[in-house]
Amino acid sequence: MGLIAVNGFDKDDVINKYVAEKKFTFQVGAADKKEGGATYDVGMRYGVSAYPTNYVVDASGKVIWRGIGFNEGAVRKALADAGVK
C-alpha cells in the first residue's frame, strides 16, 4: 500500500514548493490539465466532490475506505483495519 495525493487546482511549481517545504515522503501529483484549466479527470474518476477526499486503496487497487475532510484518527483506523502498522 502507498499514499498518493492529487491536487486538482494548483500549478506544478506551487505543488512542488509545498511538497518540499512539508518534506512529504509520498508522491503528489497534479490532476490532468488541458489548456485553459484543469479537467479534474482524476477527481471525476474517484468521485471527489470536496477537498480533501482521502482513500485507502488495497494492493489490488480496490478502494476500501473513503473519507471527506481530514480526520487523522479515521485515516489511521482505516489503515490499521487494512493491516498497515
mmCIF file as gemmi writes it, N, C-alpha and C atoms, coordinates in Angstrom:
data_model
loop_
_atom_site.group_PDB
_atom_site.id
_atom_site.type_symbol
_atom_site.label_atom_id
_atom_site.label_alt_id
_atom_site.label_comp_id
_atom_site.label_asym_id
_atom_site.label_entity_id
_atom_site.label_seq_id
_atom_site.pdbx_PDB_ins_code
_atom_site.Cartn_x
_atom_site.Cartn_y
_atom_site.Cartn_z
_atom_site.occupancy
_atom_site.B_iso_or_equiv
_atom_site.pdbx_formal_charge
_atom_site.auth_seq_id
_atom_site.auth_asym_id
_atom_site.pdbx_PDB_model_num
ATOM 1 N N . MET Axp A 1 ? 0.841 -1.182 0 1 0 ? 1 A 1
ATOM 2 C CA . MET Axp A 1 ? 0 0 0 1 0 ? 1 A 1
ATOM 3 C C . MET Axp A 1 ? 0.874 1.228 0 1 0 ? 1 A 1
ATOM 4 N N . GLY Axp A 2 ? 0.319 2.291 -0.49 1 0 ? 2 A 1
ATOM 5 C CA . GLY Axp A 2 ? 1.039 3.547 -0.506 1 0 ? 2 A 1
ATOM 6 C C . GLY Axp A 2 ? 0.068 4.705 -0.472 1 0 ? 2 A 1
ATOM 7 N N . LEU Axp A 3 ? 0.624 5.884 -0.388 1 0 ? 3 A 1
ATOM 8 C CA . LEU Axp A 3 ? -0.174 7.1 -0.333 1 0 ? 3 A 1
ATOM 9 C C . LEU Axp A 3 ? 0.193 7.955 -1.524 1 0 ? 3 A 1
ATOM 10 N N . ILE Axp A 4 ? -0.81 8.444 -2.217 1 0 ? 4 A 1
ATOM 11 C CA . ILE Axp A 4 ? -0.622 9.381 -3.317 1 0 ? 4 A 1
ATOM 12 C C . ILE Axp A 4 ? -1.619 10.511 -3.099 1 0 ? 4 A 1
ATOM 13 N N . ALA Axp A 5 ? -1.14 11.744 -3.191 1 0 ? 5 A 1
ATOM 14 C CA . ALA Axp A 5 ? -2.014 12.908 -3.088 1 0 ? 5 A 1
ATOM 15 C C . ALA Axp A 5 ? -2.202 13.491 -4.481 1 0 ? 5 A 1
ATOM 16 N N . VAL Axp A 6 ? -3.401 13.977 -4.766 1 0 ? 6 A 1
ATOM 17 C CA . VAL Axp A 6 ? -3.688 14.596 -6.048 1 0 ? 6 A 1
ATOM 18 C C . VAL Axp A 6 ? -4.199 15.998 -5.796 1 0 ? 6 A 1
ATOM 19 N N . ASN Axp A 7 ? -3.612 16.96 -6.473 1 0 ? 7 A 1
ATOM 20 C CA . ASN Axp A 7 ? -4.021 18.349 -6.355 1 0 ? 7 A 1
ATOM 21 C C . ASN Axp A 7 ? -4.669 18.74 -7.675 1 0 ? 7 A 1
ATOM 22 N N . GLY Axp A 8 ? -5.926 19.125 -7.642 1 0 ? 8 A 1
ATOM 23 C CA . GLY Axp A 8 ? -6.655 19.445 -8.855 1 0 ? 8 A 1
ATOM 24 C C . GLY Axp A 8 ? -6.703 20.911 -9.2 1 0 ? 8 A 1
ATOM 25 N N . PHE Axp A 9 ? -5.992 21.749 -8.461 1 0 ? 9 A 1
ATOM 26 C CA . PHE Axp A 9 ? -6.142 23.185 -8.667 1 0 ? 9 A 1
ATOM 27 C C . PHE Axp A 9 ? -4.848 23.935 -8.922 1 0 ? 9 A 1
ATOM 28 N N . ASP Axp A 10 ? -3.797 23.616 -8.186 1 0 ? 10 A 1
ATOM 29 C CA . ASP Axp A 10 ? -2.588 24.422 -8.231 1 0 ? 10 A 1
ATOM 30 C C . ASP Axp A 10 ? -1.67 24.044 -9.383 1 0 ? 10 A 1
ATOM 31 N N . LYS Axp A 11 ? -0.822 24.994 -9.759 1 0 ? 11 A 1
ATOM 32 C CA . LYS Axp A 11 ? 0.173 24.754 -10.795 1 0 ? 11 A 1
ATOM 33 C C . LYS Axp A 11 ? 1.289 23.905 -10.214 1 0 ? 11 A 1
ATOM 34 N N . ASP Axp A 12 ? 2.001 23.214 -11.101 1 0 ? 12 A 1
ATOM 35 C CA . ASP Axp A 12 ? 3.059 22.296 -10.678 1 0 ? 12 A 1
ATOM 36 C C . ASP Axp A 12 ? 4.094 22.958 -9.782 1 0 ? 12 A 1
ATOM 37 N N . ASP Axp A 13 ? 4.497 24.209 -10.081 1 0 ? 13 A 1
ATOM 38 C CA . ASP Axp A 13 ? 5.525 24.858 -9.27 1 0 ? 13 A 1
ATOM 39 C C . ASP Axp A 13 ? 5.034 25.124 -7.848 1 0 ? 13 A 1
ATOM 40 N N . VAL Axp A 14 ? 3.766 25.431 -7.699 1 0 ? 14 A 1
ATOM 41 C CA . VAL Axp A 14 ? 3.186 25.653 -6.369 1 0 ? 14 A 1
ATOM 42 C C . VAL Axp A 14 ? 3.147 24.335 -5.595 1 0 ? 14 A 1
ATOM 43 N N . ILE Axp A 15 ? 2.729 23.275 -6.275 1 0 ? 15 A 1
ATOM 44 C CA . ILE Axp A 15 ? 2.675 21.95 -5.644 1 0 ? 15 A 1
ATOM 45 C C . ILE Axp A 15 ? 4.071 21.515 -5.209 1 0 ? 15 A 1
ATOM 46 N N . ASN Axp A 16 ? 5.052 21.645 -6.098 1 0 ? 16 A 1
ATOM 47 C CA . ASN Axp A 16 ? 6.415 21.213 -5.794 1 0 ? 16 A 1
ATOM 48 C C . ASN Axp A 16 ? 7.004 21.983 -4.617 1 0 ? 16 A 1
ATOM 49 N N . LYS Axp A 17 ? 6.741 23.277 -4.537 1 0 ? 17 A 1
ATOM 50 C CA . LYS Axp A 17 ? 7.241 24.09 -3.422 1 0 ? 17 A 1
ATOM 51 C C . LYS Axp A 17 ? 6.627 23.614 -2.108 1 0 ? 17 A 1
ATOM 52 N N . TYR Axp A 18 ? 5.319 23.377 -2.104 1 0 ? 18 A 1
ATOM 53 C CA . TYR Axp A 18 ? 4.623 22.923 -0.895 1 0 ? 18 A 1
ATOM 54 C C . TYR Axp A 18 ? 5.151 21.56 -0.434 1 0 ? 18 A 1
ATOM 55 N N . VAL Axp A 19 ? 5.332 20.656 -1.372 1 0 ? 19 A 1
ATOM 56 C CA . VAL Axp A 19 ? 5.844 19.321 -1.053 1 0 ? 19 A 1
ATOM 57 C C . VAL Axp A 19 ? 7.24 19.417 -0.445 1 0 ? 19 A 1
ATOM 58 N N . ALA Axp A 20 ? 8.081 20.265 -1.02 1 0 ? 20 A 1
ATOM 59 C CA . ALA Axp A 20 ? 9.444 20.434 -0.498 1 0 ? 20 A 1
ATOM 60 C C . ALA Axp A 20 ? 9.427 21.04 0.897 1 0 ? 20 A 1
ATOM 61 N N . GLU Axp A 21 ? 8.586 22.059 1.11 1 0 ? 21 A 1
ATOM 62 C CA . GLU Axp A 21 ? 8.502 22.711 2.421 1 0 ? 21 A 1
ATOM 63 C C . GLU Axp A 21 ? 8.025 21.745 3.503 1 0 ? 21 A 1
ATOM 64 N N . LYS Axp A 22 ? 7.049 20.914 3.154 1 0 ? 22 A 1
ATOM 65 C CA . LYS Axp A 22 ? 6.46 19.982 4.131 1 0 ? 22 A 1
ATOM 66 C C . LYS Axp A 22 ? 7.246 18.688 4.244 1 0 ? 22 A 1
ATOM 67 N N . LYS Axp A 23 ? 8.224 18.503 3.334 1 0 ? 23 A 1
ATOM 68 C CA . LYS Axp A 23 ? 9.078 17.314 3.327 1 0 ? 23 A 1
ATOM 69 C C . LYS Axp A 23 ? 8.261 16.022 3.228 1 0 ? 23 A 1
ATOM 70 N N . PHE Axp A 24 ? 7.254 16.05 2.338 1 0 ? 24 A 1
ATOM 71 C CA . PHE Axp A 24 ? 6.439 14.859 2.125 1 0 ? 24 A 1
ATOM 72 C C . PHE Axp A 24 ? 7.306 13.739 1.583 1 0 ? 24 A 1
ATOM 73 N N . THR Axp A 25 ? 7.037 12.524 2.012 1 0 ? 25 A 1
ATOM 74 C CA . THR Axp A 25 ? 7.772 11.366 1.523 1 0 ? 25 A 1
ATOM 75 C C . THR Axp A 25 ? 6.906 10.507 0.609 1 0 ? 25 A 1
ATOM 76 N N . PHE Axp A 26 ? 5.735 10.985 0.282 1 0 ? 26 A 1
ATOM 77 C CA . PHE Axp A 26 ? 4.842 10.28 -0.63 1 0 ? 26 A 1
ATOM 78 C C . PHE Axp A 26 ? 4.683 11.098 -1.898 1 0 ? 26 A 1
ATOM 79 N N . GLN Axp A 27 ? 4.167 10.459 -2.92 1 0 ? 27 A 1
ATOM 80 C CA . GLN Axp A 27 ? 4.029 11.096 -4.225 1 0 ? 27 A 1
ATOM 81 C C . GLN Axp A 27 ? 2.847 12.054 -4.243 1 0 ? 27 A 1
ATOM 82 N N . VAL Axp A 28 ? 3.054 13.22 -4.844 1 0 ? 28 A 1
ATOM 83 C CA . VAL Axp A 28 ? 1.996 14.206 -5.019 1 0 ? 28 A 1
ATOM 84 C C . VAL Axp A 28 ? 1.969 14.571 -6.492 1 0 ? 28 A 1
ATOM 85 N N . GLY Axp A 29 ? 0.799 14.508 -7.084 1 0 ? 29 A 1
ATOM 86 C CA . GLY Axp A 29 ? 0.676 14.833 -8.499 1 0 ? 29 A 1
ATOM 87 C C . GLY Axp A 29 ? -0.462 15.794 -8.741 1 0 ? 29 A 1
ATOM 88 N N . ALA Axp A 30 ? -0.434 16.425 -9.881 1 0 ? 30 A 1
ATOM 89 C CA . ALA Axp A 30 ? -1.499 17.326 -10.291 1 0 ? 30 A 1
ATOM 90 C C . ALA Axp A 30 ? -2.521 16.545 -11.107 1 0 ? 30 A 1
ATOM 91 N N . ALA Axp A 31 ? -3.748 17.008 -11.071 1 0 ? 31 A 1
ATOM 92 C CA . ALA Axp A 31 ? -4.787 16.402 -11.901 1 0 ? 31 A 1
ATOM 93 C C . ALA Axp A 31 ? -4.448 16.651 -13.364 1 0 ? 31 A 1
ATOM 94 N N . ASP Axp A 32 ? -4.981 15.824 -14.228 1 0 ? 32 A 1
ATOM 95 C CA . ASP Axp A 32 ? -4.766 16.018 -15.661 1 0 ? 32 A 1
ATOM 96 C C . ASP Axp A 32 ? -5.23 17.416 -16.052 1 0 ? 32 A 1
ATOM 97 N N . LYS Axp A 33 ? -4.38 18.132 -16.769 1 0 ? 33 A 1
ATOM 98 C CA . LYS Axp A 33 ? -4.717 19.509 -17.137 1 0 ? 33 A 1
ATOM 99 C C . LYS Axp A 33 ? -4.689 19.679 -18.641 1 0 ? 33 A 1
ATOM 100 N N . LYS Axp A 34 ? -5.555 20.546 -19.102 1 0 ? 34 A 1
ATOM 101 C CA . LYS Axp A 34 ? -5.583 20.899 -20.516 1 0 ? 34 A 1
ATOM 102 C C . LYS Axp A 34 ? -5.475 22.412 -20.606 1 0 ? 34 A 1
ATOM 103 N N . GLU Axp A 35 ? -5.199 22.888 -21.785 1 0 ? 35 A 1
ATOM 104 C CA . GLU Axp A 35 ? -5.089 24.329 -21.981 1 0 ? 35 A 1
ATOM 105 C C . GLU Axp A 35 ? -6.352 25.01 -21.475 1 0 ? 35 A 1
ATOM 106 N N . GLY Axp A 36 ? -6.174 26.051 -20.685 1 0 ? 36 A 1
ATOM 107 C CA . GLY Axp A 36 ? -7.319 26.781 -20.153 1 0 ? 36 A 1
ATOM 108 C C . GLY Axp A 36 ? -7.748 26.313 -18.785 1 0 ? 36 A 1
ATOM 109 N N . GLY Axp A 37 ? -7.161 25.283 -18.243 1 0 ? 37 A 1
ATOM 110 C CA . GLY Axp A 37 ? -7.511 24.856 -16.892 1 0 ? 37 A 1
ATOM 111 C C . GLY Axp A 37 ? -7.525 23.358 -16.745 1 0 ? 37 A 1
ATOM 112 N N . ALA Axp A 38 ? -7.787 22.943 -15.533 1 0 ? 38 A 1
ATOM 113 C CA . ALA Axp A 38 ? -7.767 21.517 -15.213 1 0 ? 38 A 1
ATOM 114 C C . ALA Axp A 38 ? -9.035 20.835 -15.694 1 0 ? 38 A 1
ATOM 115 N N . THR Axp A 39 ? -8.923 19.585 -16.066 1 0 ? 39 A 1
ATOM 116 C CA . THR Axp A 39 ? -10.089 18.802 -16.452 1 0 ? 39 A 1
ATOM 117 C C . THR Axp A 39 ? -10.662 18.051 -15.252 1 0 ? 39 A 1
ATOM 118 N N . TYR Axp A 40 ? -9.86 17.914 -14.183 1 0 ? 40 A 1
ATOM 119 C CA . TYR Axp A 40 ? -10.252 17.199 -12.964 1 0 ? 40 A 1
ATOM 120 C C . TYR Axp A 40 ? -10.59 15.746 -13.244 1 0 ? 40 A 1
ATOM 121 N N . ASP Axp A 41 ? -9.932 15.172 -14.242 1 0 ? 41 A 1
ATOM 122 C CA . ASP Axp A 41 ? -10.179 13.803 -14.656 1 0 ? 41 A 1
ATOM 123 C C . ASP Axp A 41 ? -9.975 12.819 -13.506 1 0 ? 41 A 1
ATOM 124 N N . VAL Axp A 42 ? -8.89 12.969 -12.764 1 0 ? 42 A 1
ATOM 125 C CA . VAL Axp A 42 ? -8.611 12.06 -11.659 1 0 ? 42 A 1
ATOM 126 C C . VAL Axp A 42 ? -9.721 12.156 -10.617 1 0 ? 42 A 1
ATOM 127 N N . GLY Axp A 43 ? -10.1 13.359 -10.258 1 0 ? 43 A 1
ATOM 128 C CA . GLY Axp A 43 ? -11.173 13.548 -9.28 1 0 ? 43 A 1
ATOM 129 C C . GLY Axp A 43 ? -12.496 12.973 -9.733 1 0 ? 43 A 1
ATOM 130 N N . MET Axp A 44 ? -12.8 13.137 -11 1 0 ? 44 A 1
ATOM 131 C CA . MET Axp A 44 ? -14.063 12.598 -11.519 1 0 ? 44 A 1
ATOM 132 C C . MET Axp A 44 ? -14.059 11.082 -11.47 1 0 ? 44 A 1
ATOM 133 N N . ARG Axp A 45 ? -12.924 10.469 -11.786 1 0 ? 45 A 1
ATOM 134 C CA . ARG Axp A 45 ? -12.834 9.006 -11.768 1 0 ? 45 A 1
ATOM 135 C C . ARG Axp A 45 ? -13.115 8.43 -10.38 1 0 ? 45 A 1
ATOM 136 N N . TYR Axp A 46 ? -12.668 9.15 -9.356 1 0 ? 46 A 1
ATOM 137 C CA . TYR Axp A 46 ? -12.805 8.637 -7.993 1 0 ? 46 A 1
ATOM 138 C C . TYR Axp A 46 ? -13.947 9.284 -7.218 1 0 ? 46 A 1
ATOM 139 N N . GLY Axp A 47 ? -14.746 10.094 -7.849 1 0 ? 47 A 1
ATOM 140 C CA . GLY Axp A 47 ? -15.908 10.681 -7.197 1 0 ? 47 A 1
ATOM 141 C C . GLY Axp A 47 ? -15.573 11.752 -6.181 1 0 ? 47 A 1
ATOM 142 N N . VAL Axp A 48 ? -14.517 12.508 -6.421 1 0 ? 48 A 1
ATOM 143 C CA . VAL Axp A 48 ? -14.144 13.578 -5.496 1 0 ? 48 A 1
ATOM 144 C C . VAL Axp A 48 ? -15.123 14.729 -5.657 1 0 ? 48 A 1
ATOM 145 N N . SER Axp A 49 ? -15.778 15.087 -4.55 1 0 ? 49 A 1
ATOM 146 C CA . SER Axp A 49 ? -16.712 16.206 -4.574 1 0 ? 49 A 1
ATOM 147 C C . SER Axp A 49 ? -16.255 17.327 -3.656 1 0 ? 49 A 1
ATOM 148 N N . ALA Axp A 50 ? -15.219 17.083 -2.859 1 0 ? 50 A 1
ATOM 149 C CA . ALA Axp A 50 ? -14.684 18.081 -1.939 1 0 ? 50 A 1
ATOM 150 C C . ALA Axp A 50 ? -13.224 17.747 -1.662 1 0 ? 50 A 1
ATOM 151 N N . TYR Axp A 51 ? -12.482 18.766 -1.271 1 0 ? 51 A 1
ATOM 152 C CA . TYR Axp A 51 ? -11.073 18.57 -0.922 1 0 ? 51 A 1
ATOM 153 C C . TYR Axp A 51 ? -10.879 18.85 0.556 1 0 ? 51 A 1
ATOM 154 N N . PRO Axp A 52 ? -10.13 18.05 1.274 1 0 ? 52 A 1
ATOM 155 C CA . PRO Axp A 52 ? -9.53 16.819 0.783 1 0 ? 52 A 1
ATOM 156 C C . PRO Axp A 52 ? -10.504 15.66 0.839 1 0 ? 52 A 1
ATOM 157 N N . THR Axp A 53 ? -10.359 14.735 -0.079 1 0 ? 53 A 1
ATOM 158 C CA . THR Axp A 53 ? -11.013 13.44 -0.017 1 0 ? 53 A 1
ATOM 159 C C . THR Axp A 53 ? -9.897 12.417 0.077 1 0 ? 53 A 1
ATOM 160 N N . ASN Axp A 54 ? -9.995 11.537 1.045 1 0 ? 54 A 1
ATOM 161 C CA . ASN Axp A 54 ? -8.931 10.564 1.321 1 0 ? 54 A 1
ATOM 162 C C . ASN Axp A 54 ? -9.417 9.163 1.023 1 0 ? 54 A 1
ATOM 163 N N . TYR Axp A 55 ? -8.513 8.352 0.488 1 0 ? 55 A 1
ATOM 164 C CA . TYR Axp A 55 ? -8.83 6.973 0.149 1 0 ? 55 A 1
ATOM 165 C C . TYR Axp A 55 ? -7.765 6.053 0.716 1 0 ? 55 A 1
ATOM 166 N N . VAL Axp A 56 ? -8.188 4.867 1.103 1 0 ? 56 A 1
ATOM 167 C CA . VAL Axp A 56 ? -7.259 3.778 1.368 1 0 ? 56 A 1
ATOM 168 C C . VAL Axp A 56 ? -7.547 2.76 0.275 1 0 ? 56 A 1
ATOM 169 N N . VAL Axp A 57 ? -6.48 2.411 -0.45 1 0 ? 57 A 1
ATOM 170 C CA . VAL Axp A 57 ? -6.592 1.513 -1.588 1 0 ? 57 A 1
ATOM 171 C C . VAL Axp A 57 ? -5.755 0.277 -1.285 1 0 ? 57 A 1
ATOM 172 N N . ASP Axp A 58 ? -6.337 -0.904 -1.475 1 0 ? 58 A 1
ATOM 173 C CA . ASP Axp A 58 ? -5.579 -2.126 -1.18 1 0 ? 58 A 1
ATOM 174 C C . ASP Axp A 58 ? -4.608 -2.456 -2.321 1 0 ? 58 A 1
ATOM 175 N N . ALA Axp A 59 ? -3.841 -3.501 -2.126 1 0 ? 59 A 1
ATOM 176 C CA . ALA Axp A 59 ? -2.799 -3.873 -3.079 1 0 ? 59 A 1
ATOM 177 C C . ALA Axp A 59 ? -3.344 -4.197 -4.463 1 0 ? 59 A 1
ATOM 178 N N . SER Axp A 60 ? -4.623 -4.58 -4.543 1 0 ? 60 A 1
ATOM 179 C CA . SER Axp A 60 ? -5.204 -4.9 -5.85 1 0 ? 60 A 1
ATOM 180 C C . SER Axp A 60 ? -5.776 -3.661 -6.542 1 0 ? 60 A 1
ATOM 181 N N . GLY Axp A 61 ? -5.734 -2.503 -5.849 1 0 ? 61 A 1
ATOM 182 C CA . GLY Axp A 61 ? -6.269 -1.268 -6.426 1 0 ? 61 A 1
ATOM 183 C C . GLY Axp A 61 ? -7.698 -0.969 -6.032 1 0 ? 61 A 1
ATOM 184 N N . LYS Axp A 62 ? -8.284 -1.796 -5.181 1 0 ? 62 A 1
ATOM 185 C CA . LYS Axp A 62 ? -9.664 -1.597 -4.746 1 0 ? 62 A 1
ATOM 186 C C . LYS Axp A 62 ? -9.72 -0.558 -3.622 1 0 ? 62 A 1
ATOM 187 N N . VAL Axp A 63 ? -10.624 0.411 -3.749 1 0 ? 63 A 1
ATOM 188 C CA . VAL Axp A 63 ? -10.833 1.406 -2.698 1 0 ? 63 A 1
ATOM 189 C C . VAL Axp A 63 ? -11.546 0.708 -1.547 1 0 ? 63 A 1
ATOM 190 N N . ILE Axp A 64 ? -10.907 0.692 -0.377 1 0 ? 64 A 1
ATOM 191 C CA . ILE Axp A 64 ? -11.502 0.02 0.777 1 0 ? 64 A 1
ATOM 192 C C . ILE Axp A 64 ? -11.974 0.999 1.844 1 0 ? 64 A 1
ATOM 193 N N . TRP Axp A 65 ? -11.654 2.271 1.668 1 0 ? 65 A 1
ATOM 194 C CA . TRP Axp A 65 ? -12.142 3.305 2.596 1 0 ? 65 A 1
ATOM 195 C C . TRP Axp A 65 ? -12.064 4.651 1.908 1 0 ? 65 A 1
ATOM 196 N N . ARG Axp A 66 ? -13.039 5.516 2.19 1 0 ? 66 A 1
ATOM 197 C CA . ARG Axp A 66 ? -13.081 6.875 1.637 1 0 ? 66 A 1
ATOM 198 C C . ARG Axp A 66 ? -13.585 7.811 2.714 1 0 ? 66 A 1
ATOM 199 N N . GLY Axp A 67 ? -12.931 8.95 2.853 1 0 ? 67 A 1
ATOM 200 C CA . GLY Axp A 67 ? -13.362 9.951 3.816 1 0 ? 67 A 1
ATOM 201 C C . GLY Axp A 67 ? -13.231 11.347 3.239 1 0 ? 67 A 1
ATOM 202 N N . ILE Axp A 68 ? -14.224 12.178 3.491 1 0 ? 68 A 1
ATOM 203 C CA . ILE Axp A 68 ? -14.196 13.569 3.027 1 0 ? 68 A 1
ATOM 204 C C . ILE Axp A 68 ? -13.787 14.441 4.207 1 0 ? 68 A 1
ATOM 205 N N . GLY Axp A 69 ? -12.873 15.38 3.945 1 0 ? 69 A 1
ATOM 206 C CA . GLY Axp A 69 ? -12.289 16.181 5.012 1 0 ? 69 A 1
ATOM 207 C C . GLY Axp A 69 ? -11.122 15.4 5.592 1 0 ? 69 A 1
ATOM 208 N N . PHE Axp A 70 ? -10.367 16.03 6.462 1 0 ? 70 A 1
ATOM 209 C CA . PHE Axp A 70 ? -9.241 15.295 7.028 1 0 ? 70 A 1
ATOM 210 C C . PHE Axp A 70 ? -9.494 15.017 8.492 1 0 ? 70 A 1
ATOM 211 N N . ASN Axp A 71 ? -9.516 13.737 8.818 1 0 ? 71 A 1
ATOM 212 C CA . ASN Axp A 71 ? -9.679 13.269 10.19 1 0 ? 71 A 1
ATOM 213 C C . ASN Axp A 71 ? -8.582 12.237 10.401 1 0 ? 71 A 1
ATOM 214 N N . GLU Axp A 72 ? -7.492 12.655 11.039 1 0 ? 72 A 1
ATOM 215 C CA . GLU Axp A 72 ? -6.341 11.775 11.181 1 0 ? 72 A 1
ATOM 216 C C . GLU Axp A 72 ? -6.694 10.469 11.872 1 0 ? 72 A 1
ATOM 217 N N . GLY Axp A 73 ? -7.539 10.538 12.901 1 0 ? 73 A 1
ATOM 218 C CA . GLY Axp A 73 ? -7.933 9.324 13.602 1 0 ? 73 A 1
ATOM 219 C C . GLY Axp A 73 ? -8.643 8.334 12.693 1 0 ? 73 A 1
ATOM 220 N N . ALA Axp A 74 ? -9.527 8.838 11.845 1 0 ? 74 A 1
ATOM 221 C CA . ALA Axp A 74 ? -10.262 7.972 10.925 1 0 ? 74 A 1
ATOM 222 C C . ALA Axp A 74 ? -9.334 7.356 9.883 1 0 ? 74 A 1
ATOM 223 N N . VAL Axp A 75 ? -8.379 8.147 9.397 1 0 ? 75 A 1
ATOM 224 C CA . VAL Axp A 75 ? -7.419 7.621 8.421 1 0 ? 75 A 1
ATOM 225 C C . VAL Axp A 75 ? -6.56 6.54 9.072 1 0 ? 75 A 1
ATOM 226 N N . ARG Axp A 76 ? -6.073 6.812 10.284 1 0 ? 76 A 1
ATOM 227 C CA . ARG Axp A 76 ? -5.243 5.817 10.979 1 0 ? 76 A 1
ATOM 228 C C . ARG Axp A 76 ? -6.023 4.532 11.24 1 0 ? 76 A 1
ATOM 229 N N . LYS Axp A 77 ? -7.298 4.668 11.61 1 0 ? 77 A 1
ATOM 230 C CA . LYS Axp A 77 ? -8.137 3.471 11.85 1 0 ? 77 A 1
ATOM 231 C C . LYS Axp A 77 ? -8.319 2.692 10.559 1 0 ? 77 A 1
ATOM 232 N N . ALA Axp A 78 ? -8.598 3.385 9.46 1 0 ? 78 A 1
ATOM 233 C CA . ALA Axp A 78 ? -8.772 2.715 8.173 1 0 ? 78 A 1
ATOM 234 C C . ALA Axp A 78 ? -7.511 1.97 7.77 1 0 ? 78 A 1
ATOM 235 N N . LEU Axp A 79 ? -6.36 2.602 7.984 1 0 ? 79 A 1
ATOM 236 C CA . LEU Axp A 79 ? -5.086 1.949 7.665 1 0 ? 79 A 1
ATOM 237 C C . LEU Axp A 79 ? -4.865 0.731 8.573 1 0 ? 79 A 1
ATOM 238 N N . ALA Axp A 80 ? -5.156 0.873 9.869 1 0 ? 80 A 1
ATOM 239 C CA . ALA Axp A 80 ? -4.997 -0.249 10.799 1 0 ? 80 A 1
ATOM 240 C C . ALA Axp A 80 ? -5.935 -1.399 10.416 1 0 ? 80 A 1
ATOM 241 N N . ASP Axp A 81 ? -7.19 -1.053 10.064 1 0 ? 81 A 1
ATOM 242 C CA . ASP Axp A 81 ? -8.138 -2.077 9.64 1 0 ? 81 A 1
ATOM 243 C C . ASP Axp A 81 ? -7.651 -2.813 8.386 1 0 ? 81 A 1
ATOM 244 N N . ALA Axp A 82 ? -6.865 -2.097 7.562 1 0 ? 82 A 1
ATOM 245 C CA . ALA Axp A 82 ? -6.331 -2.693 6.329 1 0 ? 82 A 1
ATOM 246 C C . ALA Axp A 82 ? -5.026 -3.47 6.595 1 0 ? 82 A 1
ATOM 247 N N . GLY Axp A 83 ? -4.588 -3.455 7.855 1 0 ? 83 A 1
ATOM 248 C CA . GLY Axp A 83 ? -3.394 -4.215 8.21 1 0 ? 83 A 1
ATOM 249 C C . GLY Axp A 83 ? -2.099 -3.434 8.155 1 0 ? 83 A 1
ATOM 250 N N . VAL Axp A 84 ? -2.181 -2.114 8.011 1 0 ? 84 A 1
ATOM 251 C CA . VAL Axp A 84 ? -0.983 -1.276 7.997 1 0 ? 84 A 1
ATOM 252 C C . VAL Axp A 84 ? -0.639 -0.915 9.433 1 0 ? 84 A 1
ATOM 253 N N . LYS Axp A 85 ? 0.621 -1.135 9.799 1 0 ? 85 A 1
ATOM 254 C CA . LYS Axp A 85 ? 1.052 -0.857 11.177 1 0 ? 85 A 1
ATOM 255 C C . LYS Axp A 85 ? 1.764 0.466 11.261 1 0 ? 85 A 1
